[in-house]
Amino acid sequence: MTSETRNKIGRGLLGVAFAFLVIAVTAALWFGEKSPADPDNTQQVARGKSIYAQHCASCHGARLEGQPNWQGKLPSGRMPAPPHDASGHTWHHPDAMLFGMTKYGLVPGKYAPPGYQSDMPALGGMLSDEQIWAVLAYIKSSWPPDIRETQREMTLKQRRR
């Protein structure tokens, strides 16, 4: 066997091992019990709080309280920014939906009803996926244990579909 053949076999095996690793990590994140937005991870929550203050608080409130009268339409016909604390409906959505709404905005037909217009910007061009998960971890950390558990179960149920 030539040195070139051994190198090709070695690169092929390395490629297979790398692909297996990527699949294993993806499966662990997708099917695992831990969310990429972990409200018990104090470092992630602290990072998320800082990012939230910079990119989200101007609309959703410094204390996650949302805009006043958030359930009624604005003069523009759009809805005000809702609270992200336990008084709002954020916790009624699984992680993948919260992540998608944050990264891509309220896309009608996917994250909002068809034809829906929103002032929520797509933050994917400004924030990395890791930063978005950190913001979600911060938001989730404000919820009481029973709401966290309800939202966690909803997330797990959606992952298993």
C-alpha positions in Angstrom: 0.0 0.0 0.0 1.4 3.4 -1.0 1.7 6.4 1.3 -0.8 8.2 -0.9 -3.4 5.4 -0.4 -2.9 5.4 3.3 -3.3 9.2 3.4 -6.6 8.9 1.5 -7.9 6.2 3.8 -6.8 8.2 6.8 -8.6 11.4 5.5 -11.7 9.3 4.7 -11.8 7.8 8.3 -11.2 11.3 9.8 -14.1 12.6 7.7 -16.4 9.8 8.9 -15.4 10.4 12.5 -16.0 14.1 12.2 -19.4 13.5 10.6 -20.3 11.1 13.4 -19.3 13.7 16.0 -21.5 16.4 14.3 -24.5 14.0 14.2 -23.9 13.0 17.9 -23.7 16.6 19.1 -26.8 17.6 17.1 -28.8 14.6 18.4 -27.8 15.3 21.9 -28.9 18.9 21.6 -32.1 18.0 19.8 -33.2 15.0 21.9 -31.5 15.8 25.2 -33.3 17.1 28.2 -31.2 20.3 28.4 -32.2 23.2 26.3 -29.6 25.4 24.6 -31.2 28.2 26.6 -30.5 26.9 30.1 -32.0 29.2 32.8 -29.9 27.4 35.4 -26.6 28.3 33.7 -25.6 31.4 35.6 -23.0 32.5 33.1 -25.3 32.1 30.1 -28.1 34.0 32.0 -25.7 36.8 32.9 -24.6 37.1 29.3 -28.2 37.0 28.1 -29.2 39.7 30.5 -26.5 42.0 29.1 -27.5 41.2 25.5 -31.2 41.7 26.3 -30.5 45.1 27.8 -28.7 46.2 24.7 -31.0 44.7 22.0 -34.4 43.9 23.5 -35.2 46.1 26.5 -36.1 49.2 24.5 -39.3 47.4 23.3 -39.9 44.5 25.8 -38.9 46.5 28.9 -35.9 46.6 31.2 -37.7 44.2 33.6 -39.2 42.0 30.8 -42.6 43.8 31.4 -43.4 44.6 27.8 -45.1 47.7 26.4 -48.2 49.2 28.1 -51.5 47.7 26.9 -49.6 45.0 25.1 -52.8 43.1 24.3 -54.4 45.9 22.3 -53.5 47.2 18.9 -51.4 50.3 18.4 -52.7 53.1 16.1 -50.6 51.4 13.3 -52.7 48.3 13.7 -49.7 46.3 15.0 -49.4 44.8 18.4 -47.1 46.3 21.1 -44.2 44.3 22.3 -45.4 41.7 24.8 -43.8 41.0 28.2 -41.4 38.2 28.5 -41.9 37.7 32.2 -44.5 35.2 33.6 -47.4 37.7 32.9 -46.9 37.4 29.1 -47.3 34.5 26.6 -43.7 33.9 25.8 -43.6 30.8 27.9 -46.5 29.4 25.9 -44.0 28.7 23.1 -41.4 25.9 22.7 -37.7 26.8 22.5 -37.5 26.3 18.7 -40.3 28.8 18.1 -38.8 31.4 20.5 -35.4 31.0 18.8 -37.0 31.3 15.3 -39.0 34.4 16.2 -35.9 36.1 17.6 -33.6 35.1 14.8 -36.0 35.6 11.8 -38.7 37.9 13.2 -42.4 37.1 13.3 -42.6 35.5 9.9 -46.3 35.4 8.8 -47.4 31.8 8.3 -44.6 30.4 10.3 -44.3 32.3 13.6 -47.4 34.4 13.2 -50.8 34.2 11.4 -50.7 34.7 7.6 -50.6 38.4 6.8 -49.5 39.5 10.3 -47.4 42.6 10.5 -45.1 43.2 13.4 -42.5 45.7 14.5 -40.3 42.7 15.8 -37.1 42.8 13.8 -35.2 39.7 12.8 -32.1 39.8 15.0 -30.2 37.0 13.3 -28.1 39.6 11.4 -27.1 41.3 14.7 -26.9 38.4 17.1 -25.2 35.0 16.9 -27.2 31.8 17.6 -25.3 31.6 20.9 -26.3 35.1 21.9 -30.0 34.4 21.1 -29.9 31.3 23.2 -28.3 33.3 26.0 -31.1 35.9 25.8 -33.7 33.1 26.0 -31.9 31.6 29.0 -32.2 35.0 30.7 -35.9 35.4 29.9 -36.6 31.8 31.1 -34.6 32.4 34.3 -37.3 35.0 35.4 -40.1 32.5 35.2 -41.3 30.6 38.4 -40.5 26.9 38.5 -44.0 25.7 37.5 -44.0 27.9 34.3 -40.4 26.8 33.5 -41.5 23.2 33.8 -44.6 23.7 31.6 -42.5 25.4 28.9 -39.8 22.7 29.1 -42.3 19.9 28.6 -43.8 21.8 25.7 -40.3 22.1 24.2 -39.6 18.3 24.7 -43.0 17.4 23.2 -42.3 19.5 20.1 -38.8 18.0 19.7 -40.3 14.5 19.7 -42.7 15.2 16.8 
